[in-house]
Amino acid sequence: MTQHQITSILKAFDLTGDQFQYTPLTAGLINDTFLVTDVENRQFILQKINENVFKNVDVLMRNIGLALPHLSAPDYATITFINNNNGENYIKHNGAFWRMMTFIPNSTTYNTTTHTTIAFEAGRIIGKFHSLLAPVPKNLFKDTLPKFHNLDHRAKAFKQALDAAEPGKVAIAKYAIQQATIFLKELNNLNDQELPVRICHNDTKLNNILFSKTSDKALCLIDLDTLMKGYFYYDFGDAIRTVVNTAPEDEKEHDNIVFNENLFTAFIDGLATQPHLLTNAEKESLALGAVFMPFLHGLRALTDYLNNNIYYKVTYENQNLDRCLSLFNFAEKALQHKNIMTDYILNKL
């Protein structure tokens, strides 16, 4: 992006002048994100929405618009979208979709953590997020990514990619393919029938939580593109895979991948600050959900690898395979802790 291109986009949001500074933020794997600073030192987040992933931007932004008025509390920071000159919360510029939102000052994110305070706060803010959205009518929300966490759908996509993949890629990914088959059988035991449908974030990895730089308090959840109906174990499992594992999700040295029980119990303690949030059936689903979500992400990475890396951004050819193997390894370690997780969850929540 050039300064001229950024300036023309900002004008559409009624931000005039050419004295803006912008810095690319590279942590995300889907959208293109920039931190924009004006001459008065006001800061904003500017994002180009990846329309190859999100096919219906209008539905995506409508879901967010429905949720944001409810996602506000003394202990939950408010995100505000900047409307364009027509009063809409996104624009289409040169064929691409863009949006702007307020930047929450003195905030930061973490990809991983070794601190129980951060784990506690992650649990607390996810619980708060669900408490705030619990009264909102579920039928108002449309699916931005249909069947996003549907295991049958992901298994079918994996098998289609496997059938069409280059033989050389299949050979390289042989072990990952074998592991996928084993986990698919194990996770058939996860039954959604008795679970209440909730409005979920659906992408609650640790770096989608904003924290205060000074107090380590969790402020709010960000990246709300996947906000839609789902089950609580989606958000729980996604958080666990990044909170209790201190290694990055594409870690190649699998001895570095851990299930840290202290971080797990701290996360549950934080979640427990929202009493009476979960049904008994939900509580009983959580431990297997902590296996399900890292496996599902690993399966998606494996599928993308077999499809020649068309979904996730990669910096080298086999990065999606490394992501897959790392995530499968954590899923295996989470499965080994299933009884420990269940005991603590049922005792604490």
N, C-alpha and C positions, 0 to 999 in steps of 0.2 A: 504494500500500500504506500502511496505517495502522500505528501502533505496536502497536495491539491485534492486528491480523492477523499481524504479524511475530512477536509474542510467542507466539501460539497455535501457530504453525508450529514455533518453536524448542522449545516444550515437547514436541512430538512426537519431537524428537531428544534428549530428556532434558536440555535446557538450560533451567533454570528461572530465574525472576526476571523483573523488568520493567525492568531497568536497561540494556537493550541500546541501542546506537546503530547506525543502519544508513545506508549511503550507496549510492544506485544507481550502478552502473558501466555506462556507456552505450556502450562500444566495440563490443559484440557486436551482430550483426544478427538473431539468431534467438531466443536465450533472454533472460529477464529476470534480471539478476544484481545482487546486493547484497553489499557488504562490511559484515559485522556485527562489532561490537566490544562485549565485555562489560565489567563493572565492574573486572575484573582485567586489562583491556587485552588479553585474548586476542582474536584475530581469526579470523574464518571467512568463507568464501564461501558464500552462500546463492543457489541458482538455481531459478527456475521453468522447467521444461523445456517447450519449445514442442511440445505434442502435436499441433498441426496439421501440423508438419513431421515429427516423430518419432512414428509411429503406434504403435510397439511399444516402450514405455519399459522394459518388463521385459527384452527382448532387449538394448536399448541399455546398461542398467546391468549386465547380466550380462557383456557383452563387456568393459566397463571393469573389472569385478571380476576377470575372468580375467587381464587384462593387468597390473594394478597390482602384483601381487607380483613380477613380473619387471622392472618399471620402477623399479629401485632399484639404485644403485651409488654409490661414493664421488664420482663426477663426474656423477651424475644424481640430482636431488632427488626425494624421495618425496612423492607426494600421498596423503593419507589421507581416506577418506570417513567421515563420522560416521553410525553406524548409528542407526536409530530404536529405539523401545522394544521392537520385535519382532525386532531384530537384522538388519533389512533396510537397504539403503543408499539408499532413497528412500521418500517417503511420498506418499499422495494426500490432499489437503486441499481441501475444498470444490470437488471436481471437477478440481483441478489437481495436477500432479506436481511435487514439490520434492525437492531434495537439498542436503546440506551437506558441505563439505570443509574441510580445514585450509588456512589462508592461509600461504603461505611468506613469512616476514618479509624486509624489505629487498630486495624484488623489484619489478620493473617490466616493462612491455612497451613496444614501439615499433611504430608503424604503418609507418614507413619509416626509412631510415638513410642517412647519408652516410659512415659510418665503416667501414673495412675490418675493424676488430676485431669489430664486431657481425656483419658478414657472415661472417667466419671462424667465429665461435662458433655462428651459425645452422647452418652446414654441419656443424660438429662435433657439435652436439646431435642433429640429425636422423640423422646416421650412427650415433650412440650409441643412439638410440631403436630403430633398425632392428636393430642388433647385439644389443640386449637381448631383442628379441622374436623374433629369428630361430629359436631352438630351440623355440618354443611351437607345438604342433600347430595347423595352420591350420583343420582341420575343426571345431574347438571354437567358432569364431566365426561368428555369423550376420550376415547383412546387415541393418543398421539402415535403410539407404536403398538398396533394390535398384536396380541399374544407375545408381548415383550418378554415375560418370564414364564411362558408356557413351555413345559418340558417336552411335551409331544411335538410342538411346533419346532423347537430348537433341535430335537433329535432328527426330525424329518429333514431340516435344512442341512444338518451335518451329513446325513446319509446321501443327500443329493450332491453336496460338495465332494464327498468322498468318491462317489461314482464318476464324477466329471473331472477329478483332479489329475494332474500330471503324475505318471507312475513314479517319477523321481521324488516328488513331494510326499507321496504316500509311503514310500520306502523310508524316507527321513523321519516321518511322523509315526512310524509303526508302533512304538511304545505308547504314545499319546492316544492313538486310535484304540489300542487294547484297553487302556485305562478308561476311556470314555464308555466302552461297552460294559465294563464292570460296574461303573457308577450308575449308569442308566438302569441297571437291574436293581441296585440297592435303593435308589430313590423312588422306586415305584411304591414304597411304603408311605410316602408323604401324601396324606389325604386332605384335600381342601374342602370336602363337603360340609364339614361342621364349622368352618371358620367364617367369621363375619367379613364382608367386603368393606374395605376402608379406602379413603383417599390416601395414597402412598406417594412418597417421593420417588421411589423405584431406582434410585442411584445414590444411596447414602454412604458412599465411600468417604473416608475421613477427610479428604481434601475438598469435599463439598460441604464442609462445615466451617463457618467463619468463627475465629476466636479473637478475643481481645489480646493485643500484644502485651498489655501491662498486667492484666489479672488472670490470664488464661481461661477466663469465662467464655463458654460457647455463646455466640451471639445469635446465629440463625443458620438455616440451611440455604445454600445457594444452588444455582444450576437446576431450575425447576422444570426443565423441558420435558421430563418424563413423568410429570405429575399427572396421575390418573388412578383409576381404581386398581386395587390389588389386595394382597394379604399382608398382615403385619410382618410375617416372617421374611418377606422380601426385604424390607428395610432393615430388619434385625440382622439377617444373614449377610447383607452387603456391608453393614457397619462392622460386624465381627471380623470379616475377612481382612479388613484394613486397620482395625484398631488393635487386635490382639496379636497380629503378625508384624514384627518389627522390620521385615524385609520388604523391598519393593515387589510389585506384582509380576515383574519380569526377571526376578532373581534367578541367576543360573546356578549358584551354589546352594543346593537344596538343604544342606546342613544349617544354613542361615535362616531357614524358614521355621518359625516356631509358633506354637499355640501358647501364649503367655497367660497362665491362669490368673495372675494378679491383675493384669489388664482386663481380663474377662470379668472378674468379680467386681472390679471398679466400674466397668460399663453397666453391669446389672444394677449396682447400687445407684448409679445415676438414673437409670430407667425407673427405679423404684420410687423416685421422687414424684412420680405421677401415679398415685395409688388408684386402684380399681380401673385401670386403663384396659386391661386385657381379660378376655374370657379364659376359662380353664383350658378349653381346647386350643386356644392360641398359645398359652404357656407351654403346653405339651408339644406343640409343633416347632418351637423355637430351636431346639438343639439340632434337629435334622435340617432346619432352615439354614443353620450355620454351615452345614455341609452342602446343601443345595445351591446356595448362591455362588460360592467360589467355584463349584463345579460348573454351574451354568455359564459363568463368565469365561471359564477355561474352555468350555465347549464352543462358545461363540468365537473365541480367539482361534481355536483350532479350525473351525469352519472358515473363518476369514483367511487363515493361512492357506488352506486348501483352495480357496477362491482367489488367490493371488492378491490378498491384502487390499480389498476394496472398501472396507468399512472403517477400521481403526487406522489412525496415523502410525506409521512405523519409521524408524530411523535406520533399520537394516533389514535385510530380507527375511531372516528367521525370527524376528522379534515377537510376532504373534505366536509362534511355536514355543518360544521361551516363556511367554505369558501363560500359555496353556499349561505347560508342564509345571510351572511354579504354582498356579492356581489349583491344579489337580493335587499337587503335593500338600498344599494347605488343607484342601478338602479332606484328604486322607487323615491328616493330623487332627482335624476337627472331629472326624468320625471316631477316632480313638478317644476323644474327650466327651463323647456324647452323654455318657452316664453322669460324668462330673458336671457337665453343663445343666442337665435336667434336674439334678438334685439341688443345685444352687438356685436355679430359676424358680422351682416350685417352693423352695424355702423362703426366698426373698420377695418374689412378686406375688 
